[in-house]
Amino acid sequence: MQKLTKDEVHPKIVQALLAMDSDITVEDALENEMVLNMGPQHPATHGVLRLLLRLDGEKVVACVPELGYLHRGYEKMAENMGYLEYIPHTDRLDYLSPPSNNVAYVLAVEKLLGIEAPKRAQYIRMMMSELSRIASHLVAIGALAMDVGALTVFLWGLREREKILDMYDVICGARFTTSYTRIGGVAQDIDTATLRAVREFVDQLEEKLDEMERLLNGNRIFLERLEGIGVISGDDALSLGLTGPTLRGSGVAYDLRRSAPYLFYDEMDFNVITFSEGDSLARYFVRADEIRESMKIIRQTIDKIPSGDTMLNAPKKVLPKKTEIYSRMEELIHDFMLVNFGTYPPKGQIYHAVENPKGELGFHIVSEGDAHPWKMKIRSPSFVNLQSLPHLVKGHMISDVIAIIGSIDPVMGEADK
């Protein structure tokens, strides 16, 4: 292998060589250590994530994560789109939980407009958000198990997720990118038979989850690959801005459904799951237990869901009902104006966040009174959580890096936006 001189080394590699160790020179590092590119095409990086690893043998001395390979400009695109027109693009952020993204965005827009969806619509939004949390965590647990060599749980997780996608198909008319929520409500109501199907799914999931846990929790290889790997304290996690299961796995009981309640989560009976160990195993345990808490919330939403409208009656801000569009001239005009020219919120700026499966998903919208945002900033949890990688992987082996990434559960579609 040909050795490189300092002048031949890319600046990014120099940054990795010197990261977290100011005493070493580039020449010494090049002589005694190795720089390895992991990704952006590596299957275990959960998408197009590039890690620049500085290695001493197989031990990671420093790491520089590099994002941006999937950048699609979604924040910039919002500046040229109406508020309603942008909803389908939120599906494609964290594409493992599209309904949660939909809910986060429309809640931010409704806050900007100063409106609130009917109570039935809000209960439906809660139910859909928790279904998407279960679907996302099933994939996270399965992918983590596959990352450390256990394929079976991944297939079992996908099997249960398929049942959720089948229900999405009935509720939304789409299995994957749902675009189900609307400003002021949801696209269509849910009938009694579908609610019964959702309850039946939740009831049978308990046994399936127990089966998955029996396979993993007693598996010595799985436990030893995760226990004590990628440890981060609660204070360090907070200083890095971590949220979601990654933060709660370090013992910090921060969950926006409790800390800053939205919809009707303050009326729901559920626990905020925490584990104090702060390692990759703790983050797995948090997700497994959160699936059970989501099941509890779904049962409560089905029991408590009120009757009534699923769309707010505010014709100049919210799309009218189809029956009214086809039968009344005023509603036809309002629909034409909203679809073609959009809704005009007042000048100002707002920030609204929800507890997504991966952490705090927030939308900061700046309005100049036009039919589209002047600026929009998306606070995506995957992007922020990936900041912890240099801290988590330092001192571990190359094979541990793969397990640590899986325990964070990033989706690069929302990290790069």
C-alpha positions as CSV (number, residue, x, y, z in Angstrom):
1,M,0.0,0.0,0.0
2,Q,1.4,3.3,-1.0
3,K,1.8,5.8,1.7
4,L,0.5,9.4,1.2
5,T,2.2,12.6,2.1
6,K,0.4,15.3,4.0
7,D,-0.1,17.4,0.8
8,E,-1.8,14.4,-1.0
9,V,-4.4,13.9,1.8
10,H,-7.9,15.2,1.3
11,P,-8.8,17.9,3.9
12,K,-11.7,15.8,5.1
13,I,-9.2,13.0,5.9
14,V,-7.0,15.4,7.7
15,Q,-10.0,16.5,9.8
16,A,-10.6,12.8,10.7
17,L,-6.9,12.1,11.4
18,L,-6.8,15.0,13.9
19,A,-10.3,14.7,15.4
20,M,-10.4,14.3,19.1
21,D,-6.6,14.2,19.4
22,S,-4.7,17.5,19.1
23,D,-1.4,16.0,20.1
24,I,-0.8,13.8,17.1
25,T,0.5,15.1,13.8
26,V,-0.9,14.2,10.3
27,E,2.5,12.6,9.5
28,D,2.4,10.4,12.6
29,A,-1.2,9.3,11.9
30,L,-0.4,8.4,8.3
31,E,2.6,6.4,9.4
32,N,0.9,4.4,12.2
33,E,-2.8,4.4,11.5
34,M,-5.3,3.9,8.7
35,V,-8.2,6.0,7.4
36,L,-11.2,4.0,6.2
37,N,-14.2,5.2,4.2
38,M,-17.4,3.4,5.4
39,G,-20.1,4.2,3.0
40,P,-21.9,6.0,1.5
41,Q,-22.9,2.8,-0.3
42,H,-22.4,0.5,2.7
43,P,-25.6,-1.5,3.4
44,A,-25.2,-1.2,7.2
45,T,-25.1,2.6,7.2
46,H,-28.9,2.6,6.7
47,G,-28.8,4.7,3.6
48,V,-26.3,7.0,2.0
49,L,-24.2,7.9,5.1
50,R,-20.5,8.2,4.8
51,L,-18.3,7.7,7.8
52,L,-14.6,8.6,7.7
53,L,-13.0,6.4,10.3
54,R,-9.5,6.8,11.7
55,L,-8.3,3.4,12.8
56,D,-5.6,2.0,15.0
57,G,-5.8,-1.7,13.9
58,E,-9.5,-2.4,14.1
59,K,-10.1,0.1,16.9
60,V,-11.8,3.4,16.0
61,V,-9.8,6.4,17.1
62,A,-12.0,9.1,15.6
63,C,-14.9,9.4,13.2
64,V,-16.3,12.2,11.0
65,P,-19.8,11.5,9.7
66,E,-20.5,13.1,6.3
67,L,-24.1,13.7,5.3
68,G,-25.6,15.2,2.1
69,Y,-25.6,12.5,-0.5
70,L,-29.4,12.3,-0.6
71,H,-30.0,16.0,-0.3
72,R,-33.3,16.8,-2.2
73,G,-33.8,20.4,-1.2
74,Y,-37.2,19.9,0.5
75,E,-36.8,23.0,2.7
76,K,-36.1,25.1,-0.4
77,M,-38.9,23.5,-2.4
78,A,-41.4,24.6,0.3
79,E,-40.8,28.2,-0.7
80,N,-42.3,27.6,-4.1
81,M,-45.3,25.5,-3.0
82,G,-48.6,26.1,-1.4
83,Y,-49.1,24.8,2.1
84,L,-51.6,22.1,1.0
85,E,-49.4,21.2,-2.0
86,Y,-46.4,20.4,0.2
87,I,-48.1,17.7,2.3
88,P,-47.1,14.7,0.0
89,H,-43.4,15.8,0.3
90,T,-43.6,15.2,4.1
91,D,-44.2,11.5,3.4
92,R,-40.8,11.3,1.9
93,L,-38.8,12.6,4.9
94,D,-38.8,9.7,7.4
95,Y,-40.3,7.3,4.9
96,L,-40.8,4.6,7.5
97,S,-43.5,6.7,9.3
98,P,-45.2,8.9,6.7
99,P,-48.4,9.6,8.8
100,S,-46.3,11.0,11.6
101,N,-44.6,13.4,9.2
102,N,-48.0,14.4,7.8
103,V,-49.3,15.2,11.3
104,A,-46.3,17.2,12.3
105,Y,-46.5,19.4,9.3
106,V,-50.2,20.1,9.3
107,L,-50.1,20.9,13.0
108,A,-47.4,23.5,12.3
109,V,-49.5,25.0,9.5
110,E,-52.7,25.0,11.6
111,K,-50.8,26.8,14.3
112,L,-49.7,29.4,11.8
113,L,-53.3,29.8,10.5
114,G,-54.7,29.9,14.0
115,I,-57.1,27.0,13.4
116,E,-57.7,23.5,15.1
117,A,-59.0,20.3,13.5
118,P,-62.2,18.7,14.9
119,K,-61.8,16.4,17.8
120,R,-62.5,13.2,15.8
121,A,-59.8,14.1,13.3
122,Q,-57.3,14.6,16.1
123,Y,-58.1,11.2,17.5
124,I,-57.6,9.7,14.1
125,R,-54.3,11.5,13.8
126,M,-53.2,10.1,17.1
127,M,-54.1,6.5,16.1
128,M,-52.3,6.9,12.7
129,S,-49.2,8.4,14.4
130,E,-49.0,5.5,16.9
131,L,-49.5,2.9,14.1
132,S,-46.6,4.5,12.2
133,R,-44.5,4.5,15.5
134,I,-45.1,0.7,15.7
135,A,-44.2,0.2,12.0
136,S,-41.0,2.2,12.4
137,H,-39.9,0.5,15.6
138,L,-40.5,-2.9,14.1
139,V,-38.2,-2.1,11.2
140,A,-35.7,-0.5,13.6
141,I,-35.5,-3.6,15.8
142,G,-35.4,-6.0,12.8
143,A,-32.7,-4.0,11.1
144,L,-30.6,-3.8,14.2
145,A,-30.9,-7.5,14.7
146,M,-29.9,-8.0,11.0
147,D,-26.9,-5.7,11.4
148,V,-25.5,-8.0,14.1
149,G,-26.3,-11.2,12.2
150,A,-29.9,-12.2,13.0
151,L,-32.1,-12.2,9.9
152,T,-35.2,-13.9,11.3
153,V,-36.4,-11.0,13.4
154,F,-36.1,-8.6,10.5
155,L,-38.5,-10.8,8.5
156,W,-40.9,-11.1,11.4
157,G,-40.9,-7.3,11.8
158,L,-41.6,-6.8,8.1
159,R,-44.5,-9.3,8.4
160,E,-46.2,-7.3,11.1
161,R,-45.5,-4.0,9.3
162,E,-47.2,-5.4,6.2
163,K,-50.4,-5.7,8.3
164,I,-50.1,-2.0,9.2
165,L,-49.5,-1.1,5.5
166,D,-52.6,-3.1,4.6
167,M,-54.6,-0.9,7.0
168,Y,-53.1,2.2,5.6
169,D,-54.4,1.0,2.2
170,V,-57.9,0.8,3.5
171,I,-57.7,4.1,5.5
172,C,-55.7,6.3,3.1
173,G,-55.9,4.5,-0.2
174,A,-52.1,4.1,-0.2
175,R,-49.8,1.7,1.6
176,F,-46.6,3.7,1.8
177,T,-46.7,7.4,1.1
178,T,-50.1,8.1,2.7
179,S,-50.6,11.9,2.4
180,Y,-53.6,11.3,4.7
181,T,-53.8,14.4,6.8
182,R,-55.2,17.7,5.5
183,I,-55.0,21.2,6.9
184,G,-57.9,21.3,9.2
185,G,-58.4,17.5,9.5
186,V,-57.9,14.3,7.6
187,A,-58.6,13.2,4.0
188,Q,-61.5,10.9,4.9
189,D,-63.2,9.3,7.9
190,I,-62.6,5.8,9.3
191,D,-65.5,3.4,9.5
192,T,-66.3,1.1,12.4
193,A,-65.1,-2.0,10.6
194,T,-61.7,-0.5,10.0
195,L,-61.4,0.6,13.7
196,R,-62.3,-3.0,14.6
197,A,-59.5,-4.3,12.3
198,V,-57.0,-2.0,13.9
199,R,-57.9,-3.3,17.4
200,E,-57.6,-6.9,16.2
201,F,-54.1,-6.1,14.8
202,V,-53.1,-4.6,18.1
203,D,-54.4,-7.5,20.1
204,Q,-52.5,-10.1,18.1
205,L,-49.3,-8.0,18.0
206,E,-48.6,-8.6,21.7
207,E,-47.9,-12.3,21.1
208,K,-45.8,-11.6,18.0
209,L,-43.7,-9.1,20.0
210,D,-43.2,-11.6,22.8
211,E,-42.0,-14.1,20.2
212,M,-39.5,-11.6,18.8
213,E,-38.2,-10.7,22.2
214,R,-37.8,-14.4,23.2
215,L,-35.6,-14.8,20.2
216,L,-33.4,-11.8,20.9
217,N,-33.4,-11.3,24.7
218,G,-32.0,-14.8,25.3
219,N,-29.5,-14.7,22.5
220,R,-26.0,-14.4,23.9
221,I,-24.5,-13.2,20.6
222,F,-27.2,-10.4,20.2
223,L,-26.7,-9.3,23.8
224,E,-22.9,-9.2,23.7
225,R,-22.9,-7.3,20.4
226,L,-24.9,-4.5,22.0
227,E,-24.3,-4.4,25.7
228,G,-21.9,-1.7,26.7
229,I,-21.4,-0.6,23.1
230,G,-21.9,3.0,22.1
231,V,-22.5,4.3,25.6
232,I,-23.6,7.9,26.0
233,S,-24.6,9.6,29.3
234,G,-27.8,11.6,29.7
235,D,-25.9,14.9,30.0
236,D,-23.9,14.2,26.9
237,A,-27.0,13.2,25.0
238,L,-28.7,16.4,26.0
239,S,-25.7,18.5,25.1
240,L,-25.7,17.0,21.6
241,G,-29.5,17.6,21.2
242,L,-30.4,14.0,21.0
243,T,-34.1,13.1,21.2
244,G,-36.4,10.1,20.9
245,P,-35.4,6.5,21.9
246,T,-31.7,7.5,21.6
247,L,-32.1,10.1,24.4
248,R,-34.5,8.0,26.5
249,G,-32.0,5.1,26.3
250,S,-29.7,7.3,28.3
251,G,-32.2,7.8,31.1
252,V,-33.7,11.1,30.1
253,A,-37.5,11.0,30.3
254,Y,-38.2,13.5,27.5
255,D,-41.1,12.8,25.3
256,L,-43.0,15.6,23.6
257,R,-46.3,13.7,24.1
258,R,-45.8,14.4,27.8
259,S,-43.4,17.4,27.9
260,A,-45.3,19.5,25.4
261,P,-48.6,17.7,24.7
262,Y,-50.4,18.1,21.4
263,L,-53.6,16.6,20.0
264,F,-55.1,14.7,23.0
265,Y,-52.0,12.9,24.3
266,D,-52.5,14.6,27.7
267,E,-55.7,12.5,28.1
268,M,-54.0,9.2,27.2
269,D,-52.6,6.8,29.8
270,F,-49.1,5.7,28.8
271,N,-45.6,5.6,30.2
272,V,-42.5,7.3,29.0
273,I,-40.0,4.5,28.6
274,T,-36.4,5.1,29.8
275,F,-33.3,2.9,30.4
276,S,-30.3,4.3,32.2
277,E,-27.5,2.3,30.6
278,G,-27.2,4.5,27.6
279,D,-25.8,1.7,25.4
280,S,-27.1,0.2,22.1
281,L,-28.9,-2.5,24.0
282,A,-30.8,0.1,26.1
283,R,-31.9,1.8,22.9
284,Y,-33.3,-1.5,21.6
285,F,-35.2,-2.1,24.9
286,V,-36.7,1.4,24.7
287,R,-38.1,0.8,21.2
288,A,-39.5,-2.6,22.1
289,D,-41.3,-1.2,25.2
290,E,-42.5,1.8,23.2
291,I,-44.4,-0.5,20.8
292,R,-46.4,-1.7,23.8
293,E,-47.1,1.8,24.9
294,S,-48.3,2.7,21.4
295,M,-50.6,-0.3,21.5
296,K,-52.1,1.1,24.7
297,I,-52.7,4.5,23.2
298,I,-54.3,3.0,20.1
299,R,-56.7,1.0,22.2
300,Q,-57.6,4.2,24.1
301,T,-58.1,6.2,20.9
302,I,-60.5,3.6,19.5
303,D,-62.4,3.5,22.8
304,K,-62.7,7.3,23.2
305,I,-63.0,8.4,19.6
306,P,-65.9,10.8,19.3
307,S,-68.4,11.1,16.5
308,G,-68.5,14.3,14.3
309,D,-66.7,15.9,11.4
310,T,-63.2,15.0,10.3
311,M,-62.6,18.4,8.5
312,L,-63.0,21.9,9.9
313,N,-65.6,24.1,8.4
314,A,-63.5,27.1,7.5
315,P,-63.9,27.5,3.7
316,K,-61.3,30.2,3.2
317,K,-58.6,28.2,4.9
318,V,-59.6,24.6,4.6
319,L,-60.8,22.6,1.6
320,P,-64.6,22.2,1.7
321,K,-66.3,18.8,1.6
322,K,-66.7,17.2,-1.8
323,T,-70.4,16.9,-1.4
324,E,-70.6,20.7,-0.8
325,I,-68.3,21.4,-3.7
326,Y,-70.6,19.5,-6.1
327,S,-73.8,21.1,-4.8
328,R,-73.0,24.7,-3.8
329,M,-71.5,27.5,-5.8
330,E,-69.7,29.2,-2.9
331,E,-67.9,26.0,-1.9
332,L,-66.9,25.4,-5.5
333,I,-65.4,28.9,-5.6
334,H,-63.5,28.4,-2.3
335,D,-62.2,25.0,-3.5
336,F,-61.0,26.6,-6.8
337,M,-59.2,29.4,-5.0
338,L,-57.6,27.2,-2.4
339,V,-56.3,24.6,-4.9
340,N,-55.1,27.2,-7.4
341,F,-53.9,30.0,-5.2
342,G,-53.6,28.5,-1.8
343,T,-54.3,29.7,1.7
344,Y,-52.9,33.0,3.0
345,P,-51.7,32.9,6.6
346,P,-50.8,36.1,8.5
347,K,-47.3,37.4,8.7
348,G,-45.2,35.8,11.4
349,Q,-43.3,32.7,12.3
350,I,-44.0,29.6,14.3
351,Y,-42.3,26.4,15.4
352,H,-44.2,23.2,16.2
353,A,-42.7,19.8,17.0
354,V,-44.1,16.3,17.6
355,E,-42.6,13.1,19.0
356,N,-41.8,11.1,15.9
357,P,-40.5,7.5,16.2
358,K,-36.9,8.7,15.9
359,G,-37.3,11.8,18.0
360,E,-38.4,15.4,17.8
361,L,-39.6,16.4,14.3
362,G,-40.2,20.1,14.1
363,F,-41.3,22.6,11.5
364,H,-40.2,26.2,11.7
365,I,-42.3,28.2,9.2
366,V,-41.7,31.9,8.4
367,S,-44.7,33.6,6.7
368,E,-44.7,36.9,4.8
369,G,-48.5,36.6,4.3
370,D,-48.1,34.8,1.0
371,A,-49.6,31.5,-0.1
372,H,-46.3,29.7,0.4
373,P,-43.7,29.9,3.2
374,W,-41.0,32.6,3.0
375,K,-38.7,30.1,4.7
376,M,-39.1,26.7,6.2
377,K,-36.7,24.8,8.4
378,I,-37.2,21.1,9.3
379,R,-35.8,19.9,12.5
380,S,-35.2,16.2,11.6
381,P,-34.3,13.9,14.5
382,S,-32.1,11.6,12.3
383,F,-29.9,14.5,11.3
384,V,-29.4,15.7,14.9
385,N,-29.0,12.1,16.4
386,L,-26.2,11.4,13.9
387,Q,-24.1,14.1,15.7
388,S,-23.5,11.5,18.4
389,L,-21.6,9.0,16.2
390,P,-18.1,10.4,16.8
391,H,-18.8,10.2,20.5
392,L,-20.4,6.7,20.4
393,V,-17.9,4.9,18.1
394,K,-14.7,6.1,19.7
395,G,-12.8,3.3,21.2
396,H,-14.9,0.5,19.7
397,M,-14.1,-1.9,16.9
398,I,-15.1,-1.5,13.3
399,S,-17.9,-4.2,13.6
400,D,-19.3,-2.2,16.6
401,V,-19.8,0.8,14.4
402,I,-22.5,-1.1,12.4
403,A,-24.3,-2.0,15.6
404,I,-24.2,1.6,16.9
405,I,-25.6,3.0,13.7
406,G,-28.5,0.5,13.9
407,S,-29.2,1.5,17.5
408,I,-29.6,5.1,16.4
409,D,-32.0,4.1,13.6
410,P,-31.4,6.9,11.2
411,V,-33.3,7.5,7.9
412,M,-31.1,9.5,5.6
413,G,-34.2,10.8,3.7
414,E,-34.9,13.1,6.6
415,A,-31.3,13.6,7.7
416,D,-30.4,15.2,4.3
417,K,-34.0,16.5,3.5
